[in-house]
Amino acid sequence: MTEETPGFEEHQPQPPPQQSDAAPDTAPEETEPQAAAQDKDAAQAAETDQATGLTAQLDQARTALNERTADLQRLQAEYQNYRRRVDRDRVAVREIAVVNLLSELLPVLDDIGRARDHGELVGGFKSVAESLETVVAKMGLQQYGKEGEPFDPTIHEALMHSYAPDVTETTCVAILQPGYRIGERTIRPARVAVAEPQPGAQTVKPAEESGKAQDAEQGEDKENGGPEEG
């Protein structure tokens, strides 16, 4: 027999306690969807912030573009107005220069006209005079004023006045000095002698005609033996 030592028990190894796998297995499964959802929310928030920032930048760019476009349109309008004003001033300066030049040549043209009227426009002087008249005509100078045309105080200057029985309105009967104009602008009015109708000519003339008519009727009555007596 084997003697057992008192107080000594054979120590047998105990199996380790079994751990429950439910908790460790379920915890990771619950954590992963939550993390994925959080990442998705974070990504959406980042995209939203980025879209908001891009929209704000786009609005700023549009505002700046509209401002620059308005500035360019305003500058273009100002330039067009300036260009039209410069062109208008250039034309006005040119017209003033032409008028001043031709005004200085009017006495020369008057001398040429008087020489032509007296038959003195001959030889080389005639060629020079005709060349000068051609040049001033190309510059737009026009001579006006003819005998028999109605008197117009806006383009005529009356230096002599008389009455005439053969006119029915105030008429230019003599051109003392021709007028000149450029287009519608008068450089010098025509200096003329005017004649008006005779005072009372319109009242006397019908009376004379009625007297002649009565004489004619009396003559016819005499030829026919006169009126019959009852």
C-alpha positions in Angstrom: 0.0 0.0 0.0 1.1 3.4 -0.6 1.1 5.6 2.3 -0.4 9.0 1.8 1.4 11.8 3.3 -1.0 13.6 5.5 -1.7 17.2 4.6 -0.5 16.8 1.1 -3.0 16.6 -1.6 -2.2 16.0 -5.1 -2.5 19.2 -7.0 -4.2 18.7 -10.3 -4.2 21.6 -12.8 -7.5 23.2 -13.1 -8.7 24.2 -16.6 -8.7 27.9 -17.2 -12.1 29.6 -17.0 -13.9 29.9 -20.2 -14.4 33.4 -21.3 -17.6 34.5 -23.0 -17.0 35.3 -26.6 -20.3 37.2 -27.0 -19.2 40.5 -25.7 -15.9 40.7 -27.6 -17.6 39.5 -30.8 -20.5 42.0 -30.6 -18.4 45.1 -29.7 -16.4 45.4 -32.9 -19.5 44.7 -35.0 -21.3 47.7 -33.3 -18.2 50.0 -33.5 -17.5 49.7 -37.2 -20.9 51.0 -38.5 -20.8 53.9 -36.0 -17.3 54.8 -37.2 -18.3 54.5 -40.8 -21.4 56.7 -40.2 -19.2 59.3 -38.5 -16.7 59.2 -41.3 -19.6 59.6 -43.8 -21.1 62.5 -41.9 -17.7 64.1 -41.7 -17.2 63.7 -45.4 -20.6 65.2 -46.2 -19.9 68.1 -43.9 -16.6 68.7 -45.5 -18.2 68.5 -49.0 -20.9 70.9 -47.8 -18.4 73.3 -46.5 -16.4 73.1 -49.6 -19.5 73.6 -51.8 -20.5 76.6 -49.7 -17.0 78.1 -50.0 -17.0 77.6 -53.8 -20.5 79.1 -54.0 -19.3 82.2 -52.1 -16.2 82.5 -54.3 -18.4 82.1 -57.4 -20.7 84.9 -56.1 -17.8 87.1 -55.4 -16.4 86.4 -58.9 -19.7 87.2 -60.5 -20.1 90.4 -58.5 -16.5 91.5 -59.5 -17.3 90.6 -63.1 -20.5 92.7 -63.1 -18.6 95.6 -61.6 -15.8 95.4 -64.1 -18.4 95.0 -67.0 -20.2 98.1 -65.8 -16.9 100.0 -65.6 -16.0 99.0 -69.1 -19.4 100.0 -70.4 -19.2 103.4 -68.7 -15.7 104.0 -70.1 -16.8 103.0 -73.6 -19.8 105.4 -73.4 -17.5 108.2 -72.2 -15.0 107.4 -74.9 -17.8 107.5 -77.6 -19.1 110.8 -76.3 -15.5 112.2 -76.2 -14.9 111.0 -79.7 -18.2 112.6 -81.0 -17.4 115.8 -79.2 -13.9 115.9 -80.7 -15.2 115.2 -84.2 -17.8 117.9 -83.8 -15.2 120.4 -82.5 -12.9 119.5 -85.4 -15.7 120.2 -87.9 -16.6 123.4 -86.2 -13.0 124.6 -86.1 -12.6 123.7 -89.8 -15.8 125.7 -90.7 -14.6 128.7 -88.7 -11.2 128.6 -90.4 -12.8 128.3 -93.9 -15.3 131.2 -93.1 -12.5 133.4 -91.9 -10.4 132.7 -95.0 -13.2 133.3 -97.4 -14.3 136.4 -95.6 -10.9 137.9 -96.3 -11.2 137.0 -100.0 -14.6 138.6 -100.5 -13.1 142.1 -101.4 -10.9 140.4 -104.0 -14.0 138.6 -105.4 -15.8 142.0 -105.5 -13.0 143.5 -107.5 -13.1 140.6 -109.9 -16.8 141.0 -110.4 -16.5 144.8 -111.1 -13.6 144.1 -113.5 -15.8 141.6 -115.3 -18.7 144.0 -115.5 -16.4 146.7 -117.1 -14.9 144.3 -119.5 -11.4 144.5 -117.9 -11.2 140.8 -117.1 -8.8 139.8 -119.9 -5.5 138.0 -120.4 -3.6 136.5 -117.5 -5.7 138.4 -114.9 -8.8 136.5 -116.3 -7.1 133.1 -115.8 -6.1 134.0 -112.2 -9.5 135.3 -111.4 -11.3 132.2 -112.8 -8.9 129.9 -110.9 -9.6 131.8 -107.7 -13.3 131.5 -108.2 -13.0 127.8 -108.8 -11.0 127.3 -105.6 -13.5 129.1 -103.4 -16.4 127.3 -105.1 -14.7 124.0 -104.1 -14.5 125.2 -100.5 -18.3 125.7 -100.6 -18.6 129.4 -101.2 -21.8 130.3 -103.1 -22.8 133.7 -104.5 -26.4 134.7 -104.5 -28.6 137.7 -105.2 -30.5 138.3 -108.5 -32.7 141.1 -109.7 -36.4 140.4 -109.5 -36.2 138.0 -106.5 -38.4 138.8 -103.4 -36.7 140.7 -100.7 -35.8 138.6 -97.7 -34.4 140.6 -94.7 -32.5 137.5 -93.4 -30.3 137.3 -96.5 -30.7 140.8 -98.1 -29.6 144.2 -96.9 -31.6 147.0 -98.4 -29.5 150.1 -99.2 -32.0 151.9 -101.5 -35.7 152.0 -101.4 -38.3 153.1 -104.0 -41.8 152.4 -105.4 -42.7 150.8 -108.6 -46.0 150.2 -110.3 -45.1 146.8 -111.8 -44.3 145.0 -108.5 -46.8 143.3 -106.2 -44.4 142.8 -103.3 -41.1 144.1 -102.0 -38.6 143.1 -104.7 -34.9 143.4 -105.3 -34.6 145.6 -108.3 -30.8 146.0 -108.3 -27.9 144.0 -106.8 -25.4 146.6 -105.5 -23.2 143.9 -104.0 -23.7 140.1 -104.2 -24.1 138.0 -101.1 -22.1 134.9 -100.2 -22.9 131.9 -98.1 -21.6 128.4 -97.3 -24.4 125.9 -97.2 -27.1 127.5 -95.0 -24.7 129.9 -93.3 -24.6 133.4 -94.7 -21.2 135.0 -94.7 -22.3 138.4 -96.2 -25.9 139.4 -97.0 -26.6 140.7 -100.5 -26.8 144.5 -100.6 -29.7 145.5 -102.8 -32.0 148.2 -103.9 -35.7 147.3 -103.3 -38.9 148.6 -104.7 -42.4 148.4 -103.2 -45.8 148.6 -104.8 -47.2 152.1 -105.3 -49.3 153.2 -102.4 -53.0 153.0 -103.3 -52.2 151.3 -106.6 -54.5 148.4 -105.8 -57.5 150.8 -105.0 -57.0 153.1 -108.0 -56.8 150.3 -110.5 -60.2 148.8 -109.8 -61.8 152.2 -109.9 -60.2 152.8 -113.3 -61.4 149.5 -114.6 -65.0 150.1 -113.4 -64.9 153.6 -115.1 -63.8 151.9 -118.3 -66.5 149.3 -118.0 -69.1 152.0 -117.6 -67.8 153.9 -120.6 -67.9 150.7 -122.7 -71.5 150.1 -121.6 -72.6 153.6 -122.6 -70.9 153.3 -125.9 -72.8 150.1 -126.6 -76.0 151.7 -125.7 -75.4 154.6 -128.1 -74.6 152.2 -130.9 -77.9 150.4 -130.3 -79.9 153.7 -130.3 -80.0 154.1 -126.6 -82.6 152.8 -124.2 -86.2 152.5 -125.4 -88.6 155.2 -124.1 -92.0 154.1 -122.9 
